[in-house]
Amino acid sequence: MRFSEKELVDQLATIANLPVGPPDPLAQTAPVPTVDERIAAVAEAQRIAITGQQTPIGVGMQNRTSALRLNTLEPRVDLLEQLTQLLLSGASATDAVVKQTVARLELVRAAAVASDLRVVAGEVRLAALEAKDVLLASATEANRLDIVALKAADVVLQARASQDEVAIAAAQATATQARLEAAAAQKKADEDAAGLLVLQGQLTQAQAAVAANTASLVTVAADVAKKLPADAVQRFVVATPAVTIQVGTPATFSVPLPKAFTDNQYLCFFTNASGSTLLNVRLGDTAKLPGSFTATMQQTGLVQLAVQASSAEVLVIRLSN
């Protein structure tokens, strides 16, 4: 069956989670948007939904984290376009290729949610690392001022031994100021420690959300894989190296695919048992090529982590038909 123009728009709106309401009477005299314009509108709505940005993205951390969200948006837009072309060509909603495209779209949507959670966890982790540095600096300053206060107290004792009233008064004034500065520095260090403790709690919650969502996403991926042709799915085991993962710097290693795809439009999913060697390590992928990708090993804490050689199962799903 061939979808009418209204049915096509409704289908795309449903898939993209966009509201479909009654037509605006004032808009009936306006030019009918082309299919390309509709795809662009859906893409823009998806960009806003994922990034939360109504305007072009700025610089700094917002730019970096939003870029991660946009990386999950591109395949989603591609799949919407594929679905549009299928429906325009007369494909039925019950056709196998349409079902496969919708399944892939659902998987990309779930991956986008997972990406958002990882971005949030990454932002909290970065804030905790910065707070840790601030605490170290403030604690060091508090210790330095404590030493200054002790030395000032020593000077007071020496001045009293000399019975020089002027020297005693000057030394006492210096000692009083030193104690005040030391107390203020200690107060700041205590506040910084409390702030870091709050961030550590938030990071624990964020990491727990990522872990729970990752398990759910792997389940979705496994279900989608059953609906796709055999040449669109690859399963294999990858060896992970023994390495010390530095704070804020993922360890990377190359992973060849058992069989190269014709493009790099695919998603990778890793599974590893809780309590294994890879505990507190999050596996990911980047720099995808048709025949290989770069795997990343990111530790989820705030200190460097030494891990032993291990292995993980990989499920790779190609997004294009």
C-alpha positions as CSV (number, residue, x, y, z in Angstrom):
1,M,0.0,0.0,0.0
2,R,1.2,3.6,-0.6
3,F,1.0,6.0,2.3
4,S,-0.8,9.3,1.7
5,E,1.0,12.5,2.4
6,K,-0.8,13.0,5.7
7,E,-0.1,9.3,6.7
8,L,3.6,9.7,6.0
9,V,3.8,12.9,8.1
10,D,1.9,11.1,10.9
11,Q,4.2,8.1,10.7
12,L,7.4,10.2,10.9
13,A,5.9,12.3,13.8
14,T,5.1,9.2,15.8
15,I,8.5,7.7,15.3
16,A,10.2,10.9,16.1
17,N,8.1,11.4,19.3
18,L,6.6,14.6,17.9
19,P,3.0,15.7,18.6
20,V,0.6,15.4,15.7
21,G,-2.3,17.9,16.1
22,P,-5.0,19.3,13.9
23,P,-3.9,21.5,11.0
24,D,-3.7,25.2,11.5
25,P,-6.4,26.9,9.3
26,L,-4.1,29.9,8.7
27,A,-1.4,27.6,7.3
28,Q,-3.6,26.1,4.6
29,T,-2.7,28.9,2.2
30,A,1.0,28.5,2.8
31,P,3.1,26.4,0.4
32,V,3.1,22.6,1.1
33,P,6.5,21.7,2.6
34,T,8.6,19.2,0.6
35,V,9.7,15.8,1.9
36,D,13.2,17.2,2.3
37,E,11.9,20.1,4.3
38,R,9.9,17.7,6.5
39,I,13.0,15.5,7.1
40,A,14.9,18.6,8.0
41,A,12.2,19.7,10.5
42,V,12.2,16.3,12.1
43,A,16.0,16.3,12.3
44,E,15.9,19.7,14.0
45,A,13.2,18.6,16.4
46,Q,15.3,15.6,17.2
47,R,18.4,17.7,17.7
48,I,16.6,20.0,20.2
49,A,15.1,16.9,22.0
50,I,18.5,15.3,22.4
51,T,20.7,18.3,23.0
52,G,18.1,20.6,24.7
53,Q,19.6,23.4,22.6
54,Q,17.2,25.8,20.8
55,T,20.2,27.8,19.4
56,P,23.6,26.8,18.0
57,I,25.8,25.2,20.6
58,G,28.4,27.3,22.3
59,V,31.9,26.6,23.4
60,G,33.5,24.8,26.3
61,M,32.1,21.8,28.1
62,Q,28.6,22.4,26.7
63,N,30.0,22.1,23.2
64,R,31.9,18.9,23.9
65,T,28.9,17.2,25.7
66,S,26.4,18.3,23.1
67,A,28.7,17.0,20.3
68,L,28.3,13.6,21.9
69,R,24.6,13.9,21.8
70,L,24.7,14.9,18.1
71,N,26.8,11.9,17.3
72,T,23.8,9.8,18.3
73,L,21.4,12.1,16.3
74,E,23.0,11.6,12.9
75,P,22.2,7.9,12.4
76,R,18.7,8.6,13.7
77,V,18.1,11.2,11.0
78,D,19.6,8.8,8.4
79,L,17.1,6.1,9.5
80,L,14.2,8.5,9.4
81,E,15.2,9.4,5.8
82,Q,15.5,5.7,4.9
83,L,12.0,5.1,6.3
84,T,10.6,8.1,4.5
85,Q,12.0,6.9,1.2
86,L,10.6,3.4,1.8
87,L,7.2,4.7,2.6
88,L,7.2,7.0,-0.4
89,S,8.2,4.2,-2.7
90,G,5.0,2.3,-1.6
91,A,6.4,0.0,1.0
92,S,3.8,-1.3,3.5
93,A,4.2,-0.9,7.3
94,T,4.2,-4.7,7.4
95,D,7.1,-5.1,4.9
96,A,10.2,-6.8,6.4
97,V,12.6,-4.0,5.4
98,V,10.3,-1.4,7.0
99,K,10.1,-3.4,10.2
100,Q,13.9,-3.7,10.2
101,T,14.3,0.1,9.7
102,V,11.9,0.8,12.6
103,A,13.7,-1.7,14.8
104,R,17.0,0.0,14.0
105,L,15.4,3.4,14.8
106,E,14.2,2.2,18.1
107,L,17.7,1.0,18.9
108,V,19.3,4.3,18.0
109,R,16.7,6.1,20.2
110,A,17.6,3.8,23.1
111,A,21.3,4.5,22.4
112,A,20.6,8.2,22.5
113,V,19.1,7.9,26.0
114,A,22.1,5.9,27.1
115,S,24.4,8.5,25.6
116,D,22.7,11.3,27.5
117,L,23.1,9.4,30.8
118,R,26.8,8.9,30.0
119,V,27.2,12.6,29.3
120,V,25.5,13.5,32.6
121,A,27.8,11.0,34.5
122,G,30.8,12.4,32.6
123,E,29.9,16.0,33.6
124,V,29.4,15.1,37.2
125,R,32.7,13.1,37.2
126,L,34.5,16.1,35.7
127,A,33.0,18.4,38.3
128,A,34.1,16.0,41.1
129,L,37.7,15.8,39.7
130,E,37.8,19.6,39.6
131,A,36.4,19.8,43.2
132,K,39.0,17.3,44.2
133,D,41.8,19.5,42.9
134,V,40.2,22.5,44.6
135,L,40.0,20.6,47.9
136,L,43.7,19.6,47.6
137,A,44.7,23.3,47.0
138,S,42.5,24.6,49.9
139,A,43.8,21.9,52.3
140,T,47.4,22.7,51.3
141,E,46.7,26.4,52.0
142,A,45.1,25.6,55.3
143,N,48.1,23.6,56.4
144,R,50.5,26.3,55.3
145,L,48.6,28.9,57.3
146,D,48.5,26.6,60.3
147,I,52.3,26.5,60.2
148,V,52.4,30.3,59.9
149,A,50.1,30.6,62.9
150,L,52.4,28.2,64.9
151,K,55.4,30.2,64.0
152,A,53.6,33.5,64.9
153,A,52.8,31.9,68.3
154,D,56.5,31.1,68.7
155,V,57.4,34.7,68.0
156,V,55.0,35.8,70.7
157,L,56.7,33.5,73.2
158,Q,60.1,34.9,72.3
159,A,58.9,38.4,72.6
160,R,57.5,37.8,76.0
161,A,60.8,36.3,77.1
162,S,62.5,39.5,76.0
163,Q,59.9,41.5,78.0
164,D,59.8,44.0,75.1
165,E,56.2,45.4,75.3
166,V,56.3,46.8,71.7
167,A,57.6,43.5,70.3
168,I,55.1,41.6,72.3
169,A,52.2,43.7,71.0
170,A,53.4,43.4,67.4
171,A,53.9,39.6,67.7
172,Q,50.5,39.1,69.3
173,A,48.8,41.1,66.5
174,T,50.7,39.0,63.9
175,A,49.7,35.8,65.7
176,T,46.0,36.8,65.9
177,Q,45.9,37.6,62.2
178,A,47.6,34.3,61.4
179,R,45.1,32.4,63.5
180,L,42.2,34.2,61.8
181,E,43.6,33.4,58.3
182,A,44.2,29.8,59.3
183,A,40.7,29.4,60.6
184,A,39.2,30.9,57.4
185,A,41.3,28.6,55.3
186,Q,40.3,25.6,57.3
187,K,36.6,26.6,57.0
188,K,37.0,26.8,53.2
189,A,38.7,23.4,53.1
190,D,35.8,21.9,55.2
191,E,33.3,23.4,52.7
192,D,35.3,22.1,49.8
193,A,35.4,18.6,51.3
194,A,31.6,18.7,51.9
195,G,31.1,19.8,48.3
196,L,33.2,17.0,47.0
197,L,31.3,14.5,49.1
198,V,28.0,15.7,47.5
199,L,29.5,15.3,44.0
200,Q,30.8,11.9,44.9
201,G,27.2,10.9,45.9
202,Q,25.8,12.3,42.7
203,L,28.5,10.5,40.7
204,T,27.6,7.2,42.4
205,Q,23.9,7.8,41.4
206,A,24.8,8.8,37.9
207,Q,27.1,5.7,37.4
208,A,24.3,3.5,38.8
209,A,21.9,4.9,36.2
210,V,24.4,4.3,33.4
211,A,25.0,0.7,34.5
212,A,21.2,0.0,34.7
213,N,20.6,1.6,31.4
214,T,23.5,-0.2,29.7
215,A,22.1,-3.5,30.8
216,S,18.7,-2.5,29.4
217,L,20.2,-1.2,26.2
218,V,22.1,-4.5,25.6
219,T,18.8,-6.3,26.0
220,V,17.2,-4.0,23.4
221,A,20.1,-4.5,21.1
222,A,19.9,-8.3,21.4
223,D,16.1,-8.2,20.6
224,V,16.7,-5.9,17.6
225,A,19.5,-8.2,16.3
226,K,16.9,-11.0,16.0
227,K,14.9,-8.9,13.6
228,L,17.7,-8.1,11.2
229,P,19.3,-10.2,8.5
230,A,22.4,-12.2,9.4
231,D,24.8,-10.0,7.5
232,A,23.8,-6.9,9.6
233,V,24.8,-8.5,12.9
234,Q,28.2,-9.6,14.2
235,R,28.9,-11.2,17.6
236,F,32.4,-11.9,18.8
237,V,34.7,-11.8,21.9
238,V,37.4,-9.2,22.2
239,A,40.4,-9.4,24.4
240,T,40.9,-6.3,26.7
241,P,44.5,-5.5,27.6
242,A,46.1,-5.2,31.0
243,V,46.5,-1.5,31.6
244,T,46.5,1.3,34.2
245,I,43.7,3.7,33.2
246,Q,44.5,7.2,34.2
247,V,42.0,9.6,35.6
248,G,40.2,11.4,32.8
249,T,42.1,9.6,30.0
250,P,40.5,6.4,28.6
251,A,42.8,3.6,27.5
252,T,42.3,2.6,23.8
253,F,42.9,-0.4,21.6
254,S,42.0,-1.4,18.1
255,V,39.3,-4.0,17.4
256,P,39.0,-5.6,14.0
257,L,35.6,-6.8,12.9
258,P,35.3,-10.4,11.9
259,K,33.9,-9.2,8.6
260,A,34.2,-5.7,7.3
261,F,31.0,-3.7,6.5
262,T,30.7,-1.5,3.5
263,D,30.5,1.6,5.7
264,N,30.9,2.7,9.3
265,Q,27.2,3.1,10.1
266,Y,27.0,0.6,13.0
267,L,26.6,0.5,16.7
268,C,28.7,-1.5,19.2
269,F,27.5,-3.1,22.4
270,F,29.7,-4.6,25.1
271,T,28.7,-7.1,27.8
272,N,30.8,-8.1,30.8
273,A,29.7,-9.8,34.0
274,S,29.5,-7.7,37.2
275,G,32.4,-8.6,39.6
276,S,34.7,-9.5,36.7
277,T,38.1,-8.1,36.0
278,L,36.4,-5.2,34.2
279,L,34.5,-4.0,37.3
280,N,34.5,-0.2,37.5
281,V,35.4,0.0,33.8
282,R,33.1,1.2,31.1
283,L,33.8,-0.1,27.6
284,G,32.9,2.1,24.6
285,D,33.8,2.7,21.0
286,T,35.1,5.5,18.8
287,A,36.8,6.1,15.4
288,K,34.7,3.5,13.6
289,L,35.9,2.3,10.2
290,P,34.1,-0.3,7.9
291,G,36.5,-3.0,9.1
292,S,37.5,-1.9,12.6
293,F,36.9,0.5,15.5
294,T,38.8,1.9,18.4
295,A,37.6,0.5,21.8
296,T,37.9,2.7,24.9
297,M,38.3,1.6,28.5
298,Q,37.1,4.4,30.8
299,Q,37.4,3.9,34.6
300,T,34.4,5.3,36.5
301,G,36.1,6.5,39.7
302,L,38.3,9.4,40.6
303,V,41.7,7.7,40.9
304,Q,43.7,5.8,38.4
305,L,42.8,2.1,38.1
306,A,44.9,-0.9,37.2
307,V,43.0,-3.7,35.4
308,Q,44.1,-7.1,34.4
309,A,43.8,-8.6,30.9
310,S,40.2,-9.9,30.3
311,S,37.6,-10.2,27.6
312,A,34.2,-9.0,26.7
313,E,31.5,-10.0,24.3
314,V,30.7,-7.6,21.5
315,L,27.5,-7.2,19.6
316,V,27.8,-5.1,16.4
317,I,24.6,-4.0,14.5
318,R,24.7,-2.3,11.2
319,L,22.3,0.6,10.8
320,S,21.9,0.8,7.1
321,N,20.0,-1.7,5.0
